[in-house]
Amino acid sequence: MAWPIKSLQLERVAAQYEKLTNIRTNPIEVIQDELFWAICRLRIARGKVINSFSRFTKLFKGFAPFDEPIYDQSSFPSLSPRTLQAESAFFHFQQNRDINFTNLKPIEAQLYQYFVSTDTIIHHYVAHFINYLKPYYNDDARPLIEDRLLVVNLAKVFLNFFLMQDDQVKLIDFYSPQRLEYEQAKLLTYIMQFTATLPDDSEYQVLRDNSDSLTHILYYLLVPYLRQFKWDEAVNVKCSSALPIW
């Protein structure tokens, strides 16, 4: 496919991209990054800037990989340091928002440690969901918290809703759960019930407003773990309004 942006040469964008420390190695991801970066640069040049991305900067304060500036004052001298920081944060978010179905990447290994050890709303949310599922585990099941890729994916689900403050187009939108088996239907029911346990807090409002989308993407992530759950008995769970910490 030909480079679609005539006012920015691919060679120039690629040369600047290669100077970043957070470049990716997969050729498809590299092209995605370069295209997204080019679109952002055109948007900024036309005065459509992100002046604040405070939810992200507050959430990842102290997380070194996201401290790297993507834009500097020499590239856009008319922009304030705050706007340059917000635009850089948005690029970091875009790079790390997608669900991963393969191996944990180095940046995701760092994210896992950050998510499980730092007192943030994402830490609380993932802990709440995993603790909610514990009564349904098989007796010999491996704790889900030990699956680093799953934890990172669960965190990314919430991260997308939390930062965008709405639902968004994603792979799960093109998946239709037809011909559900008994175990799958039970899992879907458990996750639907989970949404009702979310605290009545403004920060969780976006999850309650998009509960159907949230339910189905969490279900999609957990289908590979069906064998770790028990299906032949009823479990009654009393849920507290407070979120547990693992």
ZADO-1210 file (C-alpha; in nm, 4 decimals, padded with zeros to 6 digits):
<atoms>
<atom x="00.0000" y="00.0000" z="00.0000" code="MET" pos="1"/>
<atom x="00.1327" y="00.3447" z="-00.0912" code="ALA" pos="2"/>
<atom x="00.2029" y="00.6006" z="00.1808" code="TRP" pos="3"/>
<atom x="-00.1245" y="00.8005" z="00.1948" code="PRO" pos="4"/>
<atom x="00.0018" y="01.1358" z="00.3279" code="ILE" pos="5"/>
<atom x="00.1469" y="01.3540" z="00.0547" code="LYS" pos="6"/>
<atom x="00.2543" y="01.6483" z="00.2721" code="SER" pos="7"/>
<atom x="00.4809" y="01.4336" z="00.4926" code="LEU" pos="8"/>
<atom x="00.7354" y="01.2016" z="00.3362" code="GLN" pos="9"/>
<atom x="00.7503" y="00.8501" z="00.4813" code="LEU" pos="10"/>
<atom x="01.1310" y="00.8581" z="00.4771" code="GLU" pos="11"/>
<atom x="01.1354" y="01.1683" z="00.6978" code="ARG" pos="12"/>
<atom x="00.8816" y="01.0264" z="00.9432" code="VAL" pos="13"/>
<atom x="01.0656" y="00.6920" z="00.9549" code="ALA" pos="14"/>
<atom x="01.4024" y="00.8597" z="01.0217" code="ALA" pos="15"/>
<atom x="01.2565" y="01.0575" z="01.3121" code="GLN" pos="16"/>
<atom x="01.0722" y="00.7521" z="01.4449" code="TYR" pos="17"/>
<atom x="01.3958" y="00.5495" z="01.4565" code="GLU" pos="18"/>
<atom x="01.5440" y="00.8039" z="01.6987" code="LYS" pos="19"/>
<atom x="01.2817" y="00.7239" z="01.9633" code="LEU" pos="20"/>
<atom x="01.3710" y="00.4783" z="02.2389" code="THR" pos="21"/>
<atom x="01.0263" y="00.3169" z="02.2340" code="ASN" pos="22"/>
<atom x="01.0223" y="00.2073" z="01.8696" code="ILE" pos="23"/>
<atom x="00.8713" y="-00.1299" z="01.7914" code="ARG" pos="24"/>
<atom x="01.0256" y="-00.4118" z="01.5887" code="THR" pos="25"/>
<atom x="00.7240" y="-00.5753" z="01.4252" code="ASN" pos="26"/>
<atom x="00.7039" y="-00.4276" z="01.0704" code="PRO" pos="27"/>
<atom x="00.3237" y="-00.3953" z="01.0850" code="ILE" pos="28"/>
<atom x="00.3381" y="-00.2151" z="01.4194" code="GLU" pos="29"/>
<atom x="00.6145" y="00.0134" z="01.2907" code="VAL" pos="30"/>
<atom x="00.4012" y="00.1203" z="00.9932" code="ILE" pos="31"/>
<atom x="00.1024" y="00.1709" z="01.2250" code="GLN" pos="32"/>
<atom x="00.3125" y="00.3915" z="01.4533" code="ASP" pos="33"/>
<atom x="00.4553" y="00.5934" z="01.1658" code="GLU" pos="34"/>
<atom x="00.1150" y="00.6492" z="01.0093" code="LEU" pos="35"/>
<atom x="-00.0441" y="00.7446" z="01.3401" code="PHE" pos="36"/>
<atom x="00.2471" y="00.9774" z="01.4184" code="TRP" pos="37"/>
<atom x="00.2167" y="01.1440" z="01.0772" code="ALA" pos="38"/>
<atom x="-00.1569" y="01.1986" z="01.1284" code="ILE" pos="39"/>
<atom x="-00.0874" y="01.3483" z="01.4715" code="CYS" pos="40"/>
<atom x="00.1758" y="01.5829" z="01.3295" code="ARG" pos="41"/>
<atom x="-00.0673" y="01.7048" z="01.0631" code="LEU" pos="42"/>
<atom x="-00.3356" y="01.7550" z="01.3266" code="ARG" pos="43"/>
<atom x="-00.0971" y="01.9526" z="01.5472" code="ILE" pos="44"/>
<atom x="00.0268" y="02.1627" z="01.2535" code="ALA" pos="45"/>
<atom x="-00.3344" y="02.2597" z="01.1823" code="ARG" pos="46"/>
<atom x="-00.3919" y="02.3760" z="01.5391" code="GLY" pos="47"/>
<atom x="-00.5982" y="02.0763" z="01.6593" code="LYS" pos="48"/>
<atom x="-00.3929" y="01.9964" z="01.9681" code="VAL" pos="49"/>
<atom x="-00.4416" y="01.7987" z="02.2876" code="ILE" pos="50"/>
<atom x="-00.3777" y="02.0517" z="02.5618" code="ASN" pos="51"/>
<atom x="-00.4198" y="01.8070" z="02.8488" code="SER" pos="52"/>
<atom x="-00.4172" y="01.4301" z="02.8927" code="PHE" pos="53"/>
<atom x="-00.4197" y="01.4506" z="03.2701" code="SER" pos="54"/>
<atom x="-00.5816" y="01.1127" z="03.3385" code="ARG" pos="55"/>
<atom x="-00.2907" y="00.9408" z="03.1658" code="PHE" pos="56"/>
<atom x="-00.0136" y="01.1540" z="03.3181" code="THR" pos="57"/>
<atom x="-00.1598" y="01.1137" z="03.6664" code="LYS" pos="58"/>
<atom x="-00.2073" y="00.7387" z="03.6217" code="LEU" pos="59"/>
<atom x="00.1476" y="00.6772" z="03.4983" code="PHE" pos="60"/>
<atom x="00.3354" y="00.9306" z="03.7069" code="LYS" pos="61"/>
<atom x="00.6740" y="00.7764" z="03.7808" code="GLY" pos="62"/>
<atom x="00.6510" y="00.5124" z="03.5061" code="PHE" pos="63"/>
<atom x="00.9800" y="00.5829" z="03.3260" code="ALA" pos="64"/>
<atom x="00.9002" y="00.4354" z="02.9791" code="PRO" pos="65"/>
<atom x="00.6188" y="00.6888" z="02.9372" code="PHE" pos="66"/>
<atom x="00.8316" y="00.9859" z="03.0415" code="ASP" pos="67"/>
<atom x="01.0103" y="01.0043" z="02.7070" code="GLU" pos="68"/>
<atom x="00.9035" y="01.3117" z="02.5061" code="PRO" pos="69"/>
<atom x="00.7757" y="01.2244" z="02.1592" code="ILE" pos="70"/>
<atom x="00.7696" y="01.5891" z="02.0524" code="TYR" pos="71"/>
<atom x="01.0144" y="01.8627" z="02.1472" code="ASP" pos="72"/>
<atom x="01.0066" y="02.2400" z="02.1388" code="GLN" pos="73"/>
<atom x="01.2208" y="02.2574" z="01.8256" code="SER" pos="74"/>
<atom x="00.9585" y="02.0623" z="01.6282" code="SER" pos="75"/>
<atom x="00.6651" y="02.2747" z="01.7428" code="PHE" pos="76"/>
<atom x="00.8034" y="02.5976" z="01.8925" code="PRO" pos="77"/>
<atom x="00.4586" y="02.7535" z="01.9308" code="SER" pos="78"/>
<atom x="00.3320" y="02.4798" z="02.1645" code="LEU" pos="79"/>
<atom x="00.3577" y="02.5021" z="02.5410" code="SER" pos="80"/>
<atom x="00.5506" y="02.2384" z="02.7412" code="PRO" pos="81"/>
<atom x="00.2167" y="02.1177" z="02.8825" code="ARG" pos="82"/>
<atom x="00.0742" y="02.0592" z="02.5340" code="THR" pos="83"/>
<atom x="00.3898" y="01.8816" z="02.4183" code="LEU" pos="84"/>
<atom x="00.3674" y="01.6564" z="02.7254" code="GLN" pos="85"/>
<atom x="-00.0014" y="01.5826" z="02.6574" code="ALA" pos="86"/>
<atom x="00.0670" y="01.4973" z="02.2934" code="GLU" pos="87"/>
<atom x="00.3574" y="01.2705" z="02.3940" code="SER" pos="88"/>
<atom x="00.1363" y="01.0967" z="02.6501" code="ALA" pos="89"/>
<atom x="-00.1326" y="01.0392" z="02.3873" code="PHE" pos="90"/>
<atom x="00.1233" y="00.8754" z="02.1562" code="PHE" pos="91"/>
<atom x="00.2407" y="00.6449" z="02.4386" code="HIS" pos="92"/>
<atom x="-00.1209" y="00.5524" z="02.5060" code="PHE" pos="93"/>
<atom x="-00.1876" y="00.4724" z="02.1408" code="GLN" pos="94"/>
<atom x="00.1216" y="00.2517" z="02.1254" code="GLN" pos="95"/>
<atom x="00.0129" y="00.0464" z="02.4267" code="ASN" pos="96"/>
<atom x="-00.3649" y="00.0326" z="02.4132" code="ARG" pos="97"/>
<atom x="-00.4173" y="-00.2795" z="02.2002" code="ASP" pos="98"/>
<atom x="-00.4925" y="-00.6225" z="02.3444" code="ILE" pos="99"/>
<atom x="-00.2051" y="-00.8700" z="02.2978" code="ASN" pos="100"/>
<atom x="-00.2831" y="-01.2351" z="02.2211" code="PHE" pos="101"/>
<atom x="00.0761" y="-01.3579" z="02.1819" code="THR" pos="102"/>
<atom x="00.3811" y="-01.3191" z="02.4058" code="ASN" pos="103"/>
<atom x="00.4365" y="-01.0507" z="02.6657" code="LEU" pos="104"/>
<atom x="00.6438" y="-00.7674" z="02.5213" code="LYS" pos="105"/>
<atom x="00.9195" y="-00.6034" z="02.7316" code="PRO" pos="106"/>
<atom x="00.7110" y="-00.2890" z="02.7851" code="ILE" pos="107"/>
<atom x="00.4151" y="-00.5059" z="02.8904" code="GLU" pos="108"/>
<atom x="00.6303" y="-00.6883" z="03.1452" code="ALA" pos="109"/>
<atom x="00.7069" y="-00.3474" z="03.2954" code="GLN" pos="110"/>
<atom x="00.3397" y="-00.2534" z="03.2806" code="LEU" pos="111"/>
<atom x="00.2459" y="-00.5729" z="03.4657" code="TYR" pos="112"/>
<atom x="00.4792" y="-00.4854" z="03.7530" code="GLN" pos="113"/>
<atom x="00.3462" y="-00.1315" z="03.7570" code="TYR" pos="114"/>
<atom x="-00.0196" y="-00.2363" z="03.7519" code="PHE" pos="115"/>
<atom x="00.0136" y="-00.4883" z="04.0356" code="VAL" pos="116"/>
<atom x="00.2409" y="-00.2821" z="04.2599" code="SER" pos="117"/>
<atom x="00.1214" y="00.0764" z="04.2218" code="THR" pos="118"/>
<atom x="-00.1885" y="00.2061" z="04.4006" code="ASP" pos="119"/>
<atom x="-00.3952" y="00.3265" z="04.1037" code="THR" pos="120"/>
<atom x="-00.7542" y="00.2891" z="03.9923" code="ILE" pos="121"/>
<atom x="-00.6419" y="00.0245" z="03.7394" code="ILE" pos="122"/>
<atom x="-00.4768" y="-00.1757" z="04.0178" code="HIS" pos="123"/>
<atom x="-00.8026" y="-00.1647" z="04.2142" code="HIS" pos="124"/>
<atom x="-01.0184" y="-00.2542" z="03.9164" code="TYR" pos="125"/>
<atom x="-00.8139" y="-00.5579" z="03.8086" code="VAL" pos="126"/>
<atom x="-00.7922" y="-00.6768" z="04.1697" code="ALA" pos="127"/>
<atom x="-01.1684" y="-00.6423" z="04.2043" code="HIS" pos="128"/>
<atom x="-01.2354" y="-00.8459" z="03.8915" code="PHE" pos="129"/>
<atom x="-00.9876" y="-01.1238" z="03.9724" code="ILE" pos="130"/>
<atom x="-01.1099" y="-01.1491" z="04.3318" code="ASN" pos="131"/>
<atom x="-01.4673" y="-01.1635" z="04.2064" code="TYR" pos="132"/>
<atom x="-01.3834" y="-01.4736" z="03.9996" code="LEU" pos="133"/>
<atom x="-01.1960" y="-01.6591" z="04.2762" code="LYS" pos="134"/>
<atom x="-01.5022" y="-01.8466" z="04.4132" code="PRO" pos="135"/>
<atom x="-01.5548" y="-01.9986" z="04.0684" code="TYR" pos="136"/>
<atom x="-01.2026" y="-02.1432" z="04.0300" code="TYR" pos="137"/>
<atom x="-01.1435" y="-02.5157" z="04.0192" code="ASN" pos="138"/>
<atom x="-00.9633" y="-02.6304" z="04.3334" code="ASP" pos="139"/>
<atom x="-00.6445" y="-02.6991" z="04.1359" code="ASP" pos="140"/>
<atom x="-00.6657" y="-02.3936" z="03.9098" code="ALA" pos="141"/>
<atom x="-00.3688" y="-02.1650" z="03.8690" code="ARG" pos="142"/>
<atom x="-00.4509" y="-01.8185" z="04.0104" code="PRO" pos="143"/>
<atom x="-00.5328" y="-01.5792" z="03.7278" code="LEU" pos="144"/>
<atom x="-00.3191" y="-01.3087" z="03.8878" code="ILE" pos="145"/>
<atom x="-00.0133" y="-01.5159" z="03.7951" code="GLU" pos="146"/>
<atom x="-00.0952" y="-01.4911" z="03.4244" code="ASP" pos="147"/>
<atom x="00.0892" y="-01.1712" z="03.3389" code="ARG" pos="148"/>
<atom x="-00.0472" y="-01.1397" z="02.9854" code="LEU" pos="149"/>
<atom x="-00.4067" y="-01.1753" z="03.1064" code="LEU" pos="150"/>
<atom x="-00.3550" y="-00.9158" z="03.3807" code="VAL" pos="151"/>
<atom x="-00.2053" y="-00.6683" z="03.1329" code="VAL" pos="152"/>
<atom x="-00.4924" y="-00.7261" z="02.8892" code="ASN" pos="153"/>
<atom x="-00.7524" y="-00.6761" z="03.1632" code="LEU" pos="154"/>
<atom x="-00.5772" y="-00.3547" z="03.2616" code="ALA" pos="155"/>
<atom x="-00.5751" y="-00.2369" z="02.9007" code="LYS" pos="156"/>
<atom x="-00.9503" y="-00.2965" z="02.8718" code="VAL" pos="157"/>
<atom x="-01.0143" y="-00.0618" z="03.1618" code="PHE" pos="158"/>
<atom x="-00.7435" y="00.1799" z="03.0468" code="LEU" pos="159"/>
<atom x="-00.9192" y="00.2301" z="02.7130" code="ASN" pos="160"/>
<atom x="-01.2555" y="00.3024" z="02.8730" code="PHE" pos="161"/>
<atom x="-01.1060" y="00.5154" z="03.1493" code="PHE" pos="162"/>
<atom x="-00.8929" y="00.7376" z="02.9256" code="LEU" pos="163"/>
<atom x="-01.1304" y="00.7689" z="02.6295" code="MET" pos="164"/>
<atom x="-01.4348" y="00.8024" z="02.8582" code="GLN" pos="165"/>
<atom x="-01.6429" y="00.6077" z="02.6095" code="ASP" pos="166"/>
<atom x="-01.6557" y="00.2871" z="02.4112" code="ASP" pos="167"/>
<atom x="-01.4420" y="00.2592" z="02.0974" code="GLN" pos="168"/>
<atom x="-01.4071" y="00.0368" z="01.7913" code="VAL" pos="169"/>
<atom x="-01.2088" y="-00.2764" z="01.8732" code="LYS" pos="170"/>
<atom x="-01.1571" y="-00.6330" z="01.7515" code="LEU" pos="171"/>
<atom x="-01.4296" y="-00.7723" z="01.9768" code="ILE" pos="172"/>
<atom x="-01.6904" y="-00.5657" z="01.7882" code="ASP" pos="173"/>
<atom x="-01.6478" y="-00.8057" z="01.4957" code="PHE" pos="174"/>
<atom x="-01.6896" y="-01.1223" z="01.7022" code="TYR" pos="175"/>
<atom x="-02.0311" y="-01.2816" z="01.7398" code="SER" pos="176"/>
<atom x="-02.0554" y="-01.5376" z="02.0261" code="PRO" pos="177"/>
<atom x="-02.2825" y="-01.7848" z="01.8458" code="GLN" pos="178"/>
<atom x="-02.3584" y="-02.1400" z="01.9633" code="ARG" pos="179"/>
<atom x="-02.2385" y="-02.0859" z="02.3184" code="LEU" pos="180"/>
<atom x="-02.1749" y="-02.4043" z="02.5127" code="GLU" pos="181"/>
<atom x="-02.2891" y="-02.4437" z="02.8723" code="TYR" pos="182"/>
<atom x="-01.9529" y="-02.3452" z="03.0189" code="GLU" pos="183"/>
<atom x="-01.9255" y="-02.0389" z="02.7983" code="GLN" pos="184"/>
<atom x="-02.2782" y="-01.9263" z="02.8822" code="ALA" pos="185"/>
<atom x="-02.2013" y="-01.9615" z="03.2535" code="LYS" pos="186"/>
<atom x="-01.8860" y="-01.7546" z="03.2173" code="LEU" pos="187"/>
<atom x="-02.0775" y="-01.4830" z="03.0344" code="LEU" pos="188"/>
<atom x="-02.3340" y="-01.4781" z="03.3168" code="THR" pos="189"/>
<atom x="-02.0627" y="-01.4459" z="03.5819" code="TYR" pos="190"/>
<atom x="-01.9095" y="-01.1490" z="03.4037" code="ILE" pos="191"/>
<atom x="-02.2476" y="-00.9811" z="03.3551" code="MET" pos="192"/>
<atom x="-02.3025" y="-01.0103" z="03.7287" code="GLN" pos="193"/>
<atom x="-01.9586" y="-00.8595" z="03.7930" code="PHE" pos="194"/>
<atom x="-02.0552" y="-00.5276" z="03.6325" code="THR" pos="195"/>
<atom x="-02.3225" y="-00.4826" z="03.8987" code="ALA" pos="196"/>
<atom x="-02.0556" y="-00.5007" z="04.1718" code="THR" pos="197"/>
<atom x="-01.8647" y="-00.1942" z="04.0513" code="LEU" pos="198"/>
<atom x="-01.8626" y="00.0869" z="04.3081" code="PRO" pos="199"/>
<atom x="-02.1052" y="00.3741" z="04.2617" code="ASP" pos="200"/>
<atom x="-01.8196" y="00.6081" z="04.1897" code="ASP" pos="201"/>
<atom x="-01.7848" y="00.8661" z="03.9108" code="SER" pos="202"/>
<atom x="-01.4568" y="00.7128" z="03.7912" code="GLU" pos="203"/>
<atom x="-01.6395" y="00.3877" z="03.7162" code="TYR" pos="204"/>
<atom x="-01.9364" y="00.5534" z="03.5473" code="GLN" pos="205"/>
<atom x="-01.7949" y="00.4899" z="03.1990" code="VAL" pos="206"/>
<atom x="-01.7848" y="00.1144" z="03.2730" code="LEU" pos="207"/>
<atom x="-02.1437" y="00.1117" z="03.3963" code="ARG" pos="208"/>
<atom x="-02.2561" y="00.3131" z="03.0925" code="ASP" pos="209"/>
<atom x="-02.0867" y="00.0625" z="02.8583" code="ASN" pos="210"/>
<atom x="-02.1526" y="-00.2543" z="03.0563" code="SER" pos="211"/>
<atom x="-02.2554" y="-00.4634" z="02.7535" code="ASP" pos="212"/>
<atom x="-01.9347" y="-00.3873" z="02.5638" code="SER" pos="213"/>
<atom x="-01.7260" y="-00.4383" z="02.8793" code="LEU" pos="214"/>
<atom x="-01.8941" y="-00.7728" z="02.9514" code="THR" pos="215"/>
<atom x="-01.8260" y="-00.9152" z="02.6069" code="HIS" pos="216"/>
<atom x="-01.4641" y="-00.8136" z="02.5822" code="ILE" pos="217"/>
<atom x="-01.3902" y="-00.9559" z="02.9306" code="LEU" pos="218"/>
<atom x="-01.5709" y="-01.2742" z="02.8271" code="TYR" pos="219"/>
<atom x="-01.3643" y="-01.2942" z="02.5082" code="TYR" pos="220"/>
<atom x="-01.0412" y="-01.2629" z="02.7086" code="LEU" pos="221"/>
<atom x="-01.1427" y="-01.5362" z="02.9538" code="LEU" pos="222"/>
<atom x="-01.2708" y="-01.8016" z="02.7102" code="VAL" pos="223"/>
<atom x="-00.9210" y="-01.9609" z="02.6883" code="PRO" pos="224"/>
<atom x="-00.9346" y="-02.0081" z="03.0680" code="TYR" pos="225"/>
<atom x="-01.2650" y="-02.1985" z="03.0775" code="LEU" pos="226"/>
<atom x="-01.1016" y="-02.5131" z="03.2171" code="ARG" pos="227"/>
<atom x="-00.9923" y="-02.3240" z="03.5266" code="GLN" pos="228"/>
<atom x="-01.3526" y="-02.2681" z="03.6383" code="PHE" pos="229"/>
<atom x="-01.6148" y="-02.4965" z="03.7911" code="LYS" pos="230"/>
<atom x="-01.9588" y="-02.5082" z="03.6360" code="TRP" pos="231"/>
<atom x="-02.1590" y="-02.7708" z="03.8212" code="ASP" pos="232"/>
<atom x="-02.2420" y="-02.5856" z="04.1405" code="GLU" pos="233"/>
<atom x="-02.3917" y="-02.2551" z="04.2438" code="ALA" pos="234"/>
<atom x="-02.1783" y="-02.0046" z="04.4289" code="VAL" pos="235"/>
<atom x="-02.3240" y="-01.7142" z="04.6225" code="ASN" pos="236"/>
<atom x="-02.0943" y="-01.4154" z="04.6538" code="VAL" pos="237"/>
<atom x="-02.1552" y="-01.1144" z="04.8729" code="LYS" pos="238"/>
<atom x="-01.9860" y="-00.8151" z="04.7144" code="CYS" pos="239"/>
<atom x="-01.8631" y="-00.5150" z="04.9078" code="SER" pos="240"/>
<atom x="-01.8740" y="-00.1638" z="04.7648" code="SER" pos="241"/>
<atom x="-01.5071" y="-00.1287" z="04.8528" code="ALA" pos="242"/>
<atom x="-01.2528" y="-00.2585" z="04.6063" code="LEU" pos="243"/>
<atom x="-01.0139" y="-00.5204" z="04.7477" code="PRO" pos="244"/>
<atom x="-00.6383" y="-00.5006" z="04.7120" code="ILE" pos="245"/>
<atom x="-00.4533" y="-00.8197" z="04.6105" code="TRP" pos="246"/>
</atoms>
